[in-house]
Amino acid sequence: MTGFDCSKLLSRRTAAVEEAAIIRMAQRARDLRAQGRDVISLTLGEPDFDTPRHIQAAANEAMRKGYTHYAPVPGIPLLREAIARKLRSENGLDYAAGQIVLSNGAKQAVTNAMFATIDPGDEAVFLAPFWVAYEGILRMAGGVPVVLPSDVSTGFKVPPSHIARAITPKTKLLILNFPNNPSGAVYEREALKQIAEVIRDHHQMLVISDEIYEYISYGGTLTSFGSLPGMIERTITVNGFSKAFAMTGWRLGYAAAPEAVARAMAKVQGTFTAGANAFVQHAAIAALEGGREDVERMRETYRRRRAIVMEQLRNIDGVTVQEPEGTFYAFPDVSQWLRKVTHLGSVDELCDWLLENHGLALVPGSAFGDANCVRISFAASEADIAEGLRRLRVALG
């Protein structure tokens, strides 16, 4: 060893981004299992279903036909056209195929959008709780997060008036995510219309509407933000195939945006990576056009699991929980319980303690901008959910 310390050469943007708590807790659970420990992990937001057979078959057929080479950076025309049809028929969004950019997962779509729009010092408004990746991506782009809190008492929804007060001349983006990861909250159409009224008064900003969980919703019809009057030219709609179609490992997402923004996003993607996997794109056409029976079957399974989770959480003293309107997450508030104990001072310490002493891996809400809650994923078997909640009840009992 020469004593050379290469850590001093790391960029400031790298130092500004912390390791995602979801990844950290999931890896700690794997490490403990490798040591022979009995661990239940309810951390990852990954469907525990295999990708539907007709999608797998379409990928195999595409490979057989030779679609194993580079794809165009914005995506193959057939898929962009299929997505445009889907957005028009299901979401009321009139995007042309040329306004759609395929990406290596929806996270890259968000990354493309932020790097295409954010200059150093620009602000982006986050409605907490928010998906953990948003902040890291924004900071890497040089942006500044402006976090607006909510809590279980408000159904994890930020009033439009609070958004209006947070906007400054430096505000470039508002990030919307519904159904929300981690809370499962869904903004009603009337609330979204009020947010749209706020946006109309500020011509320097755009909206990223992350709708990746749109098919995992347990209520009525969702409203895509870009479908509101005057908003399609102000909105970058992000979606993908990972959650609804159980295609997490296939890494395919997309964004639909105003034409100039879409071109800039494709430029960003072409700089950092390239076009998304060619045969996966052909499989995605089969996903969009092959019916929704498998999607509905998975959603009903999540609905059944949600009922199990809600029943168990509501019977634990010191825990307050809002029933999620979508996604496969519960986000219980454990602050009352924490105030009663002396050996744990935060949800981060609580999650570490649960893992080390009770073999239960959860994600602290602090990762999502809420220091009162923990995230529980019910994208897991009913046996694991039942045992995990039993351990939680024993630990907090």
N, C-alpha and C positions, 0 to 999 in steps of 0.2 A: 504494500500500500504506500502511495506517495504522499498522502495527506491532502491531496487536491480535493477541494469541496466544490463540486459542480452545482450544488443547490444555490450558490450565490449568483449563478448565471441565469436562473429562471426568470421569466418575464413577470412584470408586475401584474399583468392581467391574469396569469396563472395563480399567483399568490392571492388574488382577490376572490378566487372561487374556492369554496370548501367542498370536500367530498360529500356527495349526496347522502343524506341520512338513510334513505331507503336502501341504497346499495350497501352502505356500511352495516346496517342491521341485518340485512339478508346474508351478507358474507360472514358476519360473526356467527349467525345461526348455522351456516354450512360448516364453519370451522369447528364449532362445538360438536356437531354431529360426527364430523370426521374423527373426533377424539372419543367417540362412543357415547356422548351425551344424548339423552332423549329430549329433543327440541321440537316444539310445534311452531312453525313460522307462518304468521299471517301478515307478511310484509309486502310481498310483491303484487303489483297490479297486473297480473298475467292470467288470462283465462286458463283454467285447468282442463280444457277440452282440446282434443285434436282438431286440426283444421278439417273442415268438411271434405268428404271424399271427392265431390265433383270439382272442388278447387284444386286438390292434389292431382287429380286426373288431368286437368287442364294444364297444369305446370309440366307434367310428364309429356303430354302431347306437344307442348310448345318446345320442349327440349328435343323431342324426336324430330321436329320440323326444322331444327337448327337455330332457334332463337336463343343462342348462347353467347352472342357477341355484344359489343357495346350498344346501348340504346341511346337515342337522342337525349341530351341533358334534360329538357323539359318533360320528356316522356314520349311514349309511342302515340301516334295520332289516334289509333283506335281506342285506346284507353282514355285519352283526354276527351274524346267525343262522348264516350260512355259516361264519364264523370259529369260532363256538362249536361247530358240528358237526365242523369240522376238528380243533380242540383235543381234543375228546372222543375222536374215532376214531384220531387219529395220535399224540397226546401223553398221553392218559390224564388230561386236565385237564377237570374238570367246572365250567366257567364258564358262567353264563347270558349270553344276548346283552346284557342290560343292564349286564354287568360289563366290556364291551369298548368301548374308545375308539379310534376311527380317528384318525390324525394325519397331518400333512404330512411323512411319512418317519419311520423308526424313531428318528432323532435327536430329533425333537420328542417322541416317546413317552417317551424317556429324560428329556428336559427337563421334560415334564409331571410325570413321576413324582418327580423331585428337587424341583421347586418345590412340589409338593403335600405333600411330607413333611419337607423340610429347613428348619429355622430357623437363624439365624446362630449359629455355634458348634457345631452338630451335626456329628458325625463320620460318614464313610462309609469303609468298608474296601474298598480296591482290591487285587486280586491281580495283581501285575505279572508279565509285561507286560500292559497294559490298553489298550483303545482310547483314543486320544488325546483324544477329545471329552469323556469322562467328567469329567476334572479341571476343564476350563474351565466346564462346565455347573455342576458342584458349587460351584466358587468363586463364580460369578455368583449362585448361590442363597444364598451366605453360609456354606456348609459347609466342613469341614476334611477333606482327604483323609488317610487313614492307609494307607500303601503297604506291602504285604508282598511282598518280592522272591522271585523264583525264578530259575532259570537253565537252561541247556541240559542240565546234568548231572542235573537232576530232571525233565526233560521239560517244563519250564515249568509245573510244578504246585506249588501251595503246600500243605503238609501241613495237615489240619484242626486239628491242635494249635496251629499258629501263628496260625490265625484265632481260636481260643479265647482265646489270650493277648492278642490285639490289641483285643478288645472291652472297652469301658469304659462307664460310665453315660451317656456322651455319644453312644455309637454308635447311629445311626438306621438305617443301611443297610449291607448287604453287596452288592457288585456282582459278579455272576457273568456270564461271557461264554464260551460254548463252543458249537461250535468257536470257538476264541479268535482274535481279531484283535489282535496280529499273528502269534502263534506257531503257530496251527493246532492247539493242544493241546485234548484232550477229556478231561474228568474222568470216570473210570469210575463206575458206579452205586454201588459200595461206598464210594468216596471221598465222593460226594455224600450218601450216607446218614450218613456220619460228620459232614459239615458240618451236615446237618439236626439231628443230635443236639446240636451246639453251639448252633444257633439256638434250639432248644426251651428252653434255659436262660435266654434273654434276651428278655423280653416287650416291651422297648422298641424292638425293631428289626424291620425288614422286609428282604426280599431282592429286588433287581432281577435277574431272570434274562434276559439278552439272548441270544436264540436265533436271531438274524437269519441265521446261516449253517447252520441245521439241515439243509437239503437238500444242502449241499456237504460231505458227510462220506464218508470212504473206508473206514470200518470197520463195526461192527455198529450196532445200534439205539441211538439216543441216549436219555438219560433227561432229561425235563423236570423241573427241580427242584421245581416245584409239584405234581408227581404223587406225590412221596414222602409218606408218612403225616404228617398234621398240617401240611403246608407250603402247601397251596393258600391258606389264609387268611393266610399270612405272605409270599406271593410276588406280585410284579408281573412277569408274563411279557411280554416285549417281542419283537416279531417284525415282519415286513414283507414286501414284495414285490420289493424292489430287487435282491437278490443272486440268489435262486433263479430268478426269472422274468425277469431282465434288464430290470427296470423302474426303473432308477435315476432317470431323468429324470421319471418319473411322480409321484414323491414321495408314496408311500403306505406308512405303517407302522401298527402297532396295538399296544395293550397290553391285557392282561386282568388284572384286579386285584380284590381284595376290594371289595365294593360301595361302601363309604364312600370308599375311595381312588379308585375309578373316577369317582365323582361329583366329587371334588376335582380330579382330572386334567382332566376335561371343563371345569371352572370355569377352570383355568389356561389351557387352550387357548382357551376363549372370550374370555379377557382379552387374550391375546397375538395370536392369529390368528383362525381361524374353523374351520368344518368343512372337511375335505379335499375336493378336487375331486370333484364329483358324478359326472361321466361316467367318471372313473378308478375310482371305487368300483364302478360297474357292471362295468367291465372286470375288476376284481379278482375278482368273483364267477366270471367265466369262467376266470380263472387257477386258482382253487381247485377248480372243478368240471370242468375240461376235461382231466383226466388229467395224467400226469407224464412223458410221453414226451420233451418238449422239455427238461424239467429233467434227466432222466436222460442225455440226449445231451450237454448242457452239462457235467454232472458227469464223464462219462467223458472228455470232452476235457480237463478240468482234471486228471483222474487221469493222463492221458498226459503232460501238460505237467509235472506234479509229478515224474514219473520222469526227465524230461530235466533238470530243475533239480537234483534230488538227485544224479544221476550227475556233473554238472559241478561242483557245489559240493564234493563229496567228493574231488575231485581237485585242490583248491587248498590248498597248504600254509598252515597258520596259520588255517584256517577249520574250525570244528566246527559240524555242523548236525544237528538233530533232524528226522526226517521228519514233516511236518505230518499230523495225523489228519483234518483238515478244512480248509475255506477254500481260497482260491487264493493263499496267501502262504507264503513260506519266511522263516525268521528266523535266519540263520546268525550264530554268535558269531565275531567277527573280533578279539577281544582279544589272542589270541596273535600275530597278524600285527602289530597296533598296537604291541605291546611290542618288536618287532624293528626298528621304524623310528624315526627321530628327528624327521622333519619334520611328523609328524601326531600330535597328542596326544589325540584323541577321535574318536568315531564321527561327530560333527557335522563336524569338519574333514575326515575321510575322505570323507564324502558330498559336501562342497563340492569337494574335490580331484578326486574321480571325475567330477563333472559338468564342471568347468572344463577338466580335462586329458585326460579319456578319453570325454567325451560320454555318460556313463551317469548317469541320475538314479535314485537309491534314496532311501529314507527312513531317517534315523538312528533307532536303537532308543531313544535318549534320549527321544524324543517319546512313547514307550510305557512309560516307566519302567524301561528297561534300557539302560545305557550301554555294553554290550558287543556289541550286535548291530546289524544293519541289516535292514530289511524289503524283501523282493523280491516284487513282485506278479507272478504268472504268469497274470493276467487280460489277456493280451496274445497276439499272434500267435506261433506257434512260431518264425518267422523273427526277430522282435524278441527273443524269449527267448534264442535261440541266440546272436545277435550281442551282446546285453547281457552274457551270461555269458562270452562270449569276451573282451569288453573288461574284465570284472572279473578274469578269469584273467591277462590281460596286465598289468593294473595291479598285481595282488598277486603276480605271479610273480617 
